[in-house]
Amino acid sequence: MKENREYASLIASLSNANGVSGFEDEVLRVLEKESEGLGKRHRDSLLNYYIEDERDSSLPLVQLDCHSDEVGFMVRAIRPDGMLEFMAIGGWVVTNIPAHMVRVQTASGKYIPGVVASKPPHYMSDAEKKTPLDISQLVIDIGATSAEEVRDVYRVRIAAPVVPDVTAFWDEEHDRIFGKAFDNRMGCAEVISVLSELKGEKLNVRLTGAFASQEEVGVRGATVTAQTVRPDVAIVFEGCPADDTVVPGYQVQTAVGKGPMLRHIDARMITNPRFQRFALDVAEEEGIPVQEAVRTGGSTNGSVINLTGRGVPAIVIGIPVRYAHTHYGISSVSDFVNGLKLAIAVIRRLSRETIESF
């Protein structure tokens, strides 16, 4: 396997790419570069991206799933004073949005900086200060002073996509990587790495990497990828919200630095218990640290993949991400590597007979 710094570099390059739901083009350009030589590649009209290996087509098919989009925003109106009104794309807590830098796409496709602004406290009444913040009270300021300047000089249009303005970096000494969009560029890096590590190796299954668009707005891309790939079994890679800073110690199930998380249930999927047990047993036998989670909320692409056709056994390998769906996430490259080791170990043990037992 590669050195951790190489995986950190891959994660960072994917994290830094701009790709709010529906506008994943820049992410796909990174994926195209990183997937050179890994198989037959193509994309569809939703910007789903596929990498098919060249193994025997009669072998059972494993879909390696992830999603390429990130939460962000979209310009919904331009005020006469040059401020941009915007809407959220994906799930945000409103109080996490203001006073951060963002990148706004122009009509030429270039991204320019802006800041999310709100009324200064100097101009707020006591009533306003006590009122819960609403996204309608926020604007994006790109430095313009009129709507005409926004359109003619800055060349920003209605429906322009907006992403957090964050550059990823790795604290190697403490094995912590900081950046945006780890949900789910972590998964994208996992799929690329699995295909790379297993390239040319004799297996009893074949692999297709499917990088789904628009997960953050309702698993839309995976609804198409699952029908296109038609897998026999699926491994879903996610950047999962870490809970080690928000719940009592005894409830922690997705801690940074403690290994990848295998999720038994969430709001939209009960993980196939036989495949889940298989993966947990493999982890134990291989000495790979893992965490088990029972979630009452959230969901992944597995929610539609597992319901495709006559049903697809699927597991979720989640890399813990502190502060997912904010500008800055914090993760561990070691967790990423252990997720990679687990996926490879599971795939090496899969066969038609094993899959049928699920």
Secondary structure as UniProt FT lines:
FT   HELIX           4..16
FT   TURN            21..22
FT   HELIX           25..34
FT   TURN            35..37
FT   STRAND          40..43
FT   TURN            45..46
FT   STRAND          49..52
FT   TURN            57..58
FT   STRAND          61..67
FT   STRAND          72..78
FT   TURN            80..81
FT   STRAND          84..89
FT   HELIX           94..96
FT   TURN            98..99
FT   STRAND          101..105
FT   TURN            107..108
FT   STRAND          111..117
FT   HELIX           121..123
FT   HELIX           126..130
FT   HELIX           135..137
FT   STRAND          139..141
FT   HELIX           147..152
FT   TURN            158..159
FT   STRAND          161..164
FT   STRAND          169..171
FT   HELIX           172..174
FT   STRAND          176..179
FT   HELIX           182..198
FT   TURN            199..200
FT   STRAND          206..212
FT   HELIX           215..217
FT   HELIX           220..229
FT   STRAND          233..241
FT   TURN            244..246
FT   HELIX           249..251
FT   TURN            256..257
FT   STRAND          261..265
FT   HELIX           273..286
FT   STRAND          291..294
FT   HELIX           302..305
FT   TURN            306..307
FT   TURN            309..310
FT   STRAND          314..322
FT   TURN            323..325
FT   STRAND          329..331
FT   HELIX           333..349
FT   HELIX           352..357
//
